[in-house]
Amino acid sequence: MKRVGIIGVGEYLPKRILTNADLEKMVDTSDEWITTRTGIKERHLAAKDEATSDLATKAAKEALKDARVNPKDLDLIIVATITPDMQFPATATFVQANLGAKKAICFDISAACAGFIYGICVAQQFIARDTCRNALVIGAEVLSSITDWKDRNTCVLFGDGAGACVMAEVKSGGILSTYLGSDGTKTDLLNLPAGGSRLPATPKTLKERMHYLKMQGNEVFKIAVTSMVGAGQEALKRAGLKCGDVNWIIPHQANSRIINAMAKRLGFVNAQVYLNIAKCGNMSSASTATALCEAVKEGKIKKGDIVLIDAFGAGLVWGAVIIKW
Ligand code: ACO
Protein backbone atom coordinates (compact mmCIF):
# COMPACT_ATOMS: atom_id res chain seq x y z
CA MET A 1 0.00 0.00 0.00
CA LYS A 2 1.11 3.54 -0.71
CA ARG A 3 2.44 5.86 1.97
CA VAL A 4 -0.04 8.74 2.34
CA GLY A 5 0.52 12.19 3.82
CA ILE A 6 -0.71 15.77 4.00
CA ILE A 7 0.98 17.97 1.39
CA GLY A 8 -0.82 21.28 1.96
CA VAL A 9 -3.02 23.02 4.53
CA GLY A 10 -5.38 26.01 4.55
CA GLU A 11 -7.99 27.73 6.69
CA TYR A 12 -10.64 30.40 6.61
CA LEU A 13 -12.17 32.20 9.57
CA PRO A 14 -15.06 34.60 8.92
CA LYS A 15 -14.34 38.26 9.63
CA ARG A 16 -17.07 38.92 12.20
CA ILE A 17 -15.98 38.31 15.80
CA LEU A 18 -18.32 37.76 18.75
CA THR A 19 -16.60 38.32 22.10
CA ASN A 20 -17.59 37.11 25.55
CA ALA A 21 -18.47 40.73 26.33
CA ASP A 22 -20.93 40.67 23.39
CA LEU A 23 -22.49 37.48 24.79
CA GLU A 24 -22.91 39.12 28.20
CA LYS A 25 -25.41 41.41 26.49
CA MET A 26 -27.31 38.50 24.90
CA VAL A 27 -27.70 35.91 27.70
CA ASP A 28 -27.15 35.63 31.47
CA THR A 29 -23.42 34.85 31.36
CA SER A 30 -20.06 36.45 32.07
CA ASP A 31 -16.63 36.61 30.48
CA GLU A 32 -15.29 35.13 33.74
CA TRP A 33 -17.61 32.06 33.55
CA ILE A 34 -16.92 31.40 29.89
CA THR A 35 -13.16 31.85 30.24
CA THR A 36 -12.69 29.72 33.33
CA ARG A 37 -15.16 26.96 32.32
CA THR A 38 -14.17 26.69 28.64
CA GLY A 39 -11.05 28.71 27.77
CA ILE A 40 -13.00 30.59 25.07
CA LYS A 41 -12.62 34.39 24.74
CA GLU A 42 -14.15 35.00 21.31
CA ARG A 43 -15.37 33.19 18.20
CA HIS A 44 -15.78 33.99 14.50
CA LEU A 45 -19.25 34.06 12.96
CA ALA A 46 -20.14 33.67 9.30
CA ALA A 47 -21.85 36.57 7.53
CA LYS A 48 -25.52 36.18 6.64
CA ASP A 49 -24.67 35.33 3.04
CA GLU A 50 -21.86 32.88 3.91
CA ALA A 51 -22.72 29.17 3.84
CA THR A 52 -20.51 26.28 4.88
CA SER A 53 -19.34 25.65 1.29
CA ASP A 54 -18.21 29.29 1.02
CA LEU A 55 -15.96 28.90 4.07
CA ALA A 56 -14.85 25.47 2.86
CA THR A 57 -13.94 26.80 -0.60
CA LYS A 58 -11.74 29.56 0.84
CA ALA A 59 -9.88 27.11 3.09
CA ALA A 60 -9.57 24.68 0.17
CA LYS A 61 -8.06 27.29 -2.15
CA GLU A 62 -5.38 28.08 0.44
CA ALA A 63 -4.61 24.37 0.95
CA LEU A 64 -4.40 23.73 -2.82
CA LYS A 65 -2.04 26.68 -3.22
CA ASP A 66 0.08 25.42 -0.33
CA ALA A 67 0.20 21.95 -1.90
CA ARG A 68 0.77 23.36 -5.42
CA VAL A 69 -2.08 21.20 -6.70
CA ASN A 70 -4.40 22.43 -9.45
CA PRO A 71 -8.11 21.90 -8.62
CA LYS A 72 -8.42 20.13 -11.98
CA ASP A 73 -6.08 17.43 -10.64
CA LEU A 74 -8.26 16.65 -7.61
CA ASP A 75 -9.75 13.15 -7.62
CA LEU A 76 -11.67 13.36 -4.36
CA ILE A 77 -13.31 16.06 -2.22
CA ILE A 78 -14.59 15.17 1.25
CA VAL A 79 -16.32 17.77 3.40
CA ALA A 80 -16.75 16.85 7.06
CA THR A 81 -19.62 18.90 8.43
CA ILE A 82 -22.74 18.83 10.62
CA THR A 83 -23.93 22.13 9.14
CA PRO A 84 -24.18 21.38 5.40
CA ASP A 85 -25.41 24.08 3.00
CA MET A 86 -28.51 21.95 2.43
CA GLN A 87 -29.66 18.55 3.66
CA PHE A 88 -28.74 17.47 0.14
CA PRO A 89 -26.85 17.63 -2.15
CA ALA A 90 -23.52 17.17 -0.44
CA THR A 91 -21.66 20.34 0.52
CA ALA A 92 -18.63 18.82 -1.21
CA THR A 93 -20.43 19.19 -4.56
CA PHE A 94 -20.83 22.94 -4.00
CA VAL A 95 -17.13 23.14 -3.21
CA GLN A 96 -16.32 21.17 -6.36
CA ALA A 97 -18.27 23.66 -8.49
CA ASN A 98 -16.61 26.63 -6.77
CA LEU A 99 -13.16 25.17 -7.40
CA GLY A 100 -13.84 23.85 -10.91
CA ALA A 101 -12.51 20.48 -9.77
CA LYS A 102 -14.39 18.66 -12.51
CA LYS A 103 -12.98 15.15 -12.14
CA ALA A 104 -13.25 14.89 -8.33
CA ILE A 105 -15.77 12.57 -6.71
CA CYS A 106 -17.51 14.38 -3.86
CA PHE A 107 -19.26 13.46 -0.66
CA ASP A 108 -19.78 14.65 2.91
CA ILE A 109 -18.99 12.93 6.19
CA SER A 110 -21.17 13.41 9.27
CA ALA A 111 -18.89 12.66 12.20
CA ALA A 112 -19.29 15.92 14.13
CA CYS A 113 -16.10 17.07 15.84
CA ALA A 114 -14.20 13.97 14.73
CA GLY A 115 -15.22 14.58 11.09
CA PHE A 116 -11.88 15.91 9.89
CA ILE A 117 -10.10 12.82 11.27
CA TYR A 118 -12.72 10.53 9.72
CA GLY A 119 -12.19 12.37 6.41
CA ILE A 120 -8.42 11.92 6.59
CA CYS A 121 -8.85 8.19 7.26
CA VAL A 122 -11.25 7.74 4.34
CA ALA A 123 -9.04 9.71 1.93
CA GLN A 124 -6.03 7.68 3.04
CA GLN A 125 -7.81 4.49 1.97
CA PHE A 126 -8.59 5.90 -1.49
CA ILE A 127 -5.00 7.04 -2.06
CA ALA A 128 -3.29 4.00 -0.51
CA ARG A 129 -5.30 1.68 -2.77
CA ASP A 130 -4.60 3.77 -5.86
CA THR A 131 -8.28 4.73 -6.34
CA CYS A 132 -7.24 8.36 -6.41
CA ARG A 133 -4.07 10.48 -6.42
CA ASN A 134 -4.98 13.85 -4.90
CA ALA A 135 -7.64 14.27 -2.22
CA LEU A 136 -9.00 17.37 -0.53
CA VAL A 137 -10.34 16.93 3.00
CA ILE A 138 -12.17 19.85 4.58
CA GLY A 139 -13.65 20.38 8.03
CA ALA A 140 -16.13 23.26 7.73
CA GLU A 141 -18.96 24.51 9.90
CA VAL A 142 -21.41 27.35 10.27
CA LEU A 143 -22.45 26.26 13.75
CA SER A 144 -24.00 29.68 14.35
CA SER A 145 -26.84 28.50 12.06
CA ILE A 146 -27.85 25.73 14.53
CA THR A 147 -26.97 27.57 17.76
CA ASP A 148 -29.80 28.63 20.06
CA TRP A 149 -28.75 32.18 20.88
CA LYS A 150 -31.16 32.15 23.84
CA ASP A 151 -29.55 29.10 25.50
CA ARG A 152 -26.54 30.12 27.60
CA ASN A 153 -25.57 26.46 28.11
CA THR A 154 -24.58 26.13 24.45
CA CYS A 155 -24.43 29.51 22.70
CA VAL A 156 -21.18 30.55 24.38
CA LEU A 157 -19.34 27.50 23.06
CA PHE A 158 -19.47 27.49 19.28
CA GLY A 159 -17.94 29.33 16.34
CA ASP A 160 -17.73 29.17 12.53
CA GLY A 161 -14.73 28.35 10.35
CA ALA A 162 -13.09 25.94 7.92
CA GLY A 163 -9.80 24.11 7.65
CA ALA A 164 -8.57 22.00 4.76
CA CYS A 165 -5.76 19.68 3.77
CA VAL A 166 -4.59 18.16 0.50
CA MET A 167 -3.53 14.54 0.74
CA ALA A 168 -1.41 12.50 -1.66
CA GLU A 169 1.26 9.81 -1.80
CA VAL A 170 4.45 10.90 -0.02
CA LYS A 171 8.00 9.54 -0.28
CA SER A 172 8.70 9.69 3.46
CA GLY A 173 6.78 10.25 6.68
CA GLY A 174 3.01 10.56 6.25
CA ILE A 175 0.28 8.78 8.19
CA LEU A 176 1.75 6.31 10.68
CA SER A 177 -1.51 5.12 12.25
CA THR A 178 -5.22 5.82 12.52
CA TYR A 179 -7.91 4.82 14.96
CA LEU A 180 -11.67 5.50 14.77
CA GLY A 181 -14.47 4.63 17.20
CA SER A 182 -18.24 5.13 17.54
CA ASP A 183 -20.94 4.52 20.17
CA GLY A 184 -24.49 4.89 18.87
CA THR A 185 -26.10 4.25 22.26
CA LYS A 186 -25.57 7.85 23.36
CA THR A 187 -27.11 9.84 20.53
CA ASP A 188 -29.31 11.60 23.10
CA LEU A 189 -26.37 13.45 24.67
CA LEU A 190 -25.67 15.74 21.74
CA ASN A 191 -27.91 16.21 18.73
CA LEU A 192 -30.13 18.43 16.61
CA PRO A 193 -33.59 16.93 17.22
CA ALA A 194 -35.74 18.24 14.36
CA GLY A 195 -35.48 18.77 10.62
CA GLY A 196 -34.61 15.17 9.73
CA SER A 197 -36.89 12.22 8.89
CA ARG A 198 -37.44 11.45 12.60
CA LEU A 199 -38.99 14.86 13.27
CA PRO A 200 -39.62 16.86 10.09
CA ALA A 201 -40.02 20.62 10.43
CA THR A 202 -43.45 21.75 11.65
CA PRO A 203 -44.68 24.95 13.31
CA LYS A 204 -44.49 22.98 16.62
CA THR A 205 -40.82 21.98 16.19
CA LEU A 206 -39.99 25.58 15.31
CA LYS A 207 -41.88 26.93 18.32
CA GLU A 208 -40.12 24.47 20.63
CA ARG A 209 -36.71 25.51 19.25
CA MET A 210 -35.93 21.94 18.19
CA HIS A 211 -33.91 23.01 15.16
CA TYR A 212 -31.05 24.03 17.42
CA LEU A 213 -28.20 21.94 18.80
CA LYS A 214 -28.92 20.34 22.20
CA MET A 215 -26.19 19.06 24.49
CA GLN A 216 -25.91 17.52 27.96
CA GLY A 217 -22.59 19.27 28.51
CA ASN A 218 -21.26 17.69 31.68
CA GLU A 219 -22.08 14.12 30.55
CA VAL A 220 -20.34 14.80 27.24
CA PHE A 221 -17.38 16.32 29.10
CA LYS A 222 -16.59 13.11 31.00
CA ILE A 223 -16.86 10.87 27.94
CA ALA A 224 -14.83 13.31 25.83
CA VAL A 225 -11.82 13.00 28.11
CA THR A 226 -11.82 9.19 28.29
CA SER A 227 -12.54 8.79 24.56
CA MET A 228 -9.79 11.15 23.46
CA VAL A 229 -7.28 9.56 25.85
CA GLY A 230 -8.26 6.09 24.57
CA ALA A 231 -8.05 7.17 20.93
CA GLY A 232 -4.63 8.74 21.46
CA GLN A 233 -3.30 5.67 23.26
CA GLU A 234 -4.60 3.28 20.59
CA ALA A 235 -3.16 5.37 17.76
CA LEU A 236 0.21 5.51 19.54
CA LYS A 237 0.14 1.72 20.05
CA ARG A 238 -0.70 1.11 16.39
CA ALA A 239 2.18 3.36 15.33
CA GLY A 240 4.58 1.66 17.79
CA LEU A 241 5.22 5.03 19.49
CA LYS A 242 5.21 6.41 23.04
CA CYS A 243 3.87 9.77 24.30
CA GLY A 244 7.42 11.09 24.45
CA ASP A 245 7.83 10.51 20.70
CA VAL A 246 5.06 12.98 19.85
CA ASN A 247 6.08 16.59 19.12
CA TRP A 248 2.63 18.11 18.67
CA ILE A 249 -0.88 17.18 19.68
CA ILE A 250 -3.74 18.80 17.77
CA PRO A 251 -6.81 18.12 19.92
CA HIS A 252 -10.45 18.90 19.26
CA GLN A 253 -11.01 22.35 20.76
CA ALA A 254 -14.24 21.91 22.75
CA ASN A 255 -13.03 22.99 26.16
CA SER A 256 -9.54 23.79 27.47
CA ARG A 257 -10.31 21.76 30.60
CA ILE A 258 -10.99 18.68 28.45
CA ILE A 259 -7.74 19.27 26.56
CA ASN A 260 -5.70 19.74 29.74
CA ALA A 261 -7.16 16.61 31.35
CA MET A 262 -6.51 14.60 28.19
CA ALA A 263 -2.94 15.87 27.76
CA LYS A 264 -2.17 15.16 31.43
CA ARG A 265 -3.54 11.62 31.28
CA LEU A 266 -1.68 10.91 28.05
CA GLY A 267 1.50 12.23 29.62
CA PHE A 268 1.87 15.31 27.42
CA VAL A 269 2.96 18.71 28.69
CA ASN A 270 1.03 21.83 27.64
CA ALA A 271 3.83 23.15 25.43
CA GLN A 272 3.17 20.33 22.97
CA VAL A 273 -0.55 21.02 22.64
CA TYR A 274 -1.71 23.48 19.96
CA LEU A 275 -4.71 25.58 21.00
CA ASN A 276 -6.90 27.97 19.00
CA ILE A 277 -9.95 27.62 21.26
CA ALA A 278 -9.53 31.06 22.88
CA LYS A 279 -10.07 32.89 19.58
CA CYS A 280 -12.29 30.36 17.75
CA GLY A 281 -14.39 28.43 20.28
CA ASN A 282 -15.60 24.96 19.30
CA MET A 283 -15.94 24.75 15.50
CA SER A 284 -16.69 21.00 15.47
CA SER A 285 -15.01 19.41 12.41
CA ALA A 286 -13.21 22.68 11.62
CA SER A 287 -11.43 22.78 14.99
CA THR A 288 -8.73 20.18 14.37
CA ALA A 289 -8.54 21.25 10.70
CA THR A 290 -7.80 24.90 11.51
CA ALA A 291 -5.56 24.10 14.49
CA LEU A 292 -3.42 21.85 12.29
CA CYS A 293 -3.20 24.52 9.61
CA GLU A 294 -2.22 27.24 12.09
CA ALA A 295 0.40 25.08 13.81
CA VAL A 296 2.00 24.41 10.41
CA LYS A 297 1.75 28.00 9.14
CA GLU A 298 3.20 29.37 12.39
CA GLY A 299 6.21 27.11 11.91
CA LYS A 300 5.46 25.13 15.06
CA ILE A 301 5.09 21.80 13.27
CA LYS A 302 8.34 21.16 11.41
CA LYS A 303 9.47 18.53 8.93
CA GLY A 304 10.06 15.25 10.74
CA ASP A 305 7.77 16.11 13.68
CA ILE A 306 5.33 13.49 14.94
CA VAL A 307 1.82 14.95 15.13
CA LEU A 308 -1.17 13.41 16.92
CA ILE A 309 -4.62 14.69 15.89
CA ASP A 310 -7.26 13.56 18.39
CA ALA A 311 -10.99 14.37 18.50
CA PHE A 312 -14.38 13.42 19.92
CA GLY A 313 -17.93 14.49 19.09
CA ALA A 314 -21.64 13.83 18.64
CA GLY A 315 -22.57 10.30 17.68
CA LEU A 316 -20.77 9.56 19.79
CA VAL A 317 -17.69 9.32 17.58
CA TRP A 318 -13.99 9.70 18.20
CA GLY A 319 -10.70 9.17 16.45
CA ALA A 320 -7.00 9.84 16.28
CA VAL A 321 -4.39 9.94 13.56
CA ILE A 322 -0.62 10.08 13.87
CA ILE A 323 1.33 11.74 11.09
CA LYS A 324 5.06 12.14 10.57
CA TRP A 325 5.33 15.60 9.02
N1 ACO B 1 -22.81 31.31 31.87
C1 ACO B 1 -23.01 31.22 33.19
N2 ACO B 1 -23.41 30.08 33.80
C2 ACO B 1 -23.64 29.02 33.00
C3 ACO B 1 -23.47 29.05 31.62
C4 ACO B 1 -23.04 30.26 31.04
N3 ACO B 1 -22.84 30.40 29.73
N4 ACO B 1 -23.77 27.84 31.10
C5 ACO B 1 -24.12 27.05 32.15
N5 ACO B 1 -24.05 27.76 33.29
C6 ACO B 1 -24.34 27.32 34.64
C7 ACO B 1 -25.30 26.15 34.66
O1 ACO B 1 -26.64 26.61 34.59
C8 ACO B 1 -24.99 25.54 36.00
O2 ACO B 1 -25.61 26.28 36.99
P1 ACO B 1 -26.26 25.54 38.28
O3 ACO B 1 -25.13 24.89 38.98
O4 ACO B 1 -26.86 26.67 39.03
O5 ACO B 1 -27.26 24.57 37.71
C9 ACO B 1 -23.49 25.74 36.14
O6 ACO B 1 -23.16 26.81 35.23
C10 ACO B 1 -22.66 24.53 35.80
O7 ACO B 1 -23.14 23.98 34.59
P2 ACO B 1 -22.47 22.69 33.95
O8 ACO B 1 -23.16 22.33 32.68
O9 ACO B 1 -22.31 21.63 34.98
O10 ACO B 1 -21.01 23.30 33.62
P3 ACO B 1 -19.74 22.55 33.16
O11 ACO B 1 -18.62 22.84 34.04
O12 ACO B 1 -19.98 21.10 32.80
O13 ACO B 1 -19.40 23.31 31.78
C11 ACO B 1 -19.61 22.94 29.42
C12 ACO B 1 -20.33 23.26 30.73
C13 ACO B 1 -18.67 24.06 29.13
C14 ACO B 1 -20.65 22.79 28.32
C15 ACO B 1 -18.83 21.61 29.56
O14 ACO B 1 -19.64 20.64 30.14
C16 ACO B 1 -18.27 21.09 28.26
O15 ACO B 1 -17.37 21.63 27.67
N6 ACO B 1 -18.78 19.91 27.80
C17 ACO B 1 -18.22 19.18 26.66
C18 ACO B 1 -18.54 19.79 25.33
C19 ACO B 1 -17.99 18.88 24.24
O16 ACO B 1 -16.95 18.28 24.35
N7 ACO B 1 -18.75 18.70 23.19
C20 ACO B 1 -18.35 17.72 22.19
C21 ACO B 1 -18.12 18.25 20.92
S1 ACO B 1 -19.38 19.32 20.32
C22 ACO B 1 -20.01 18.57 18.89
O17 ACO B 1 -19.86 17.41 18.63
C23 ACO B 1 -20.85 19.45 18.01
Boltz pocket constraint, residues with backbone or C-beta under 6 A from the ligand:
constraints:
  - pocket:
      binder: B
      contacts: [[A, 28], [A, 29], [A, 30], [A, 33], [A, 34], [A, 37], [A, 38], [A, 112], [A, 113], [A, 152], [A, 153], [A, 154], [A, 156], [A, 190], [A, 216], [A, 217], [A, 218], [A, 219], [A, 220], [A, 221], [A, 224], [A, 254], [A, 255], [A, 258], [A, 282], [A, 284], [A, 312], [A, 313], [A, 314]]
      max_distance: 6.0
